[in-house]
């Protein structure tokens, strides 16, 4: 793969993530990409209860608000 096609993939990825930032739910694949983890790790975290999700039809969706709350809770508190 040449550098030009790699740059195109990166631009497409950023565009996809920008579009998903206003949606109420994200797919497991999108969340994995946002968190910088693999898709299988994201699915495992969901099944272990570490990642909040809802099943709608046959899709596993991650509520945006729940994920942001989870990430906010895990932020280390500042030491005085």
FENVENQUI-V228871 format. One line per field, one symbol per residue. phi: phi as a letter, one per 40 degrees, with the letter a starting at -180 (. if undefined). A space follows every 50 residues. Layout:
BEGIN
phi=???
END
This chain:
BEGIN
phi=.ccccccccccccccccccccbccbbcccccdcccgbcccccccccccgc bcabcbgbbcbbcdcccccdcccccccccc
END
